[in-house]
């Protein structure tokens, strides 16, 4: 499903387009403007709607629909495709979940596709609110990669933080030295 769509001009998020195709054509003519569309677990039919307009490579589209991809960065013709694997931790239920965030970047557009409960929410609207200017967004669609990557890293850090305290408490038995006695690694 399409969960967000906006036009960014000179670092500012502006109106959501009525017609995505027309907005894309307009952004391709304006320097520094791009359409950012966010999808969450899209169906093949929903994805077909944007695939042709945005000129997405069929192999990248297949990866985005199937999910369960490894983290990667690939160049297809005149676009980039990146897969990130964020994790989330829910302390109340003590559940760790993994998700996927896929990013397509091309001429005049950015598309983020999220899969799974662990997929970082808000990755499609992270650059700026309509009332503020984000200096990164002023550099065009390619500036979204570090912004989304930073959110994934922060989310991962929050997810593993509780385990650091657990690890410190169980890493050694009382009286055990923290250094291996033989100079070899204590791991098999």
Buried (B, 14 or more C-beta within 10 A) or exposed (E): EBBBBBBBBEBBBEEBBEEBBEBBEBBBEEEBBBBBBBBBBBEEEBBEBBBEBBBBBEEBBEBBBEBEBEEEEEEBEEBBBBBBBBBBBEEEEEEBBBBBBBBBBBBBBBBBBBBBEBBBBBBBBBBBEEEEEBEBBBEBBEBBBEBBBEBBEEBBEEBEEEEEEEEEEEEEEEEEEEEEEEEEEEEE
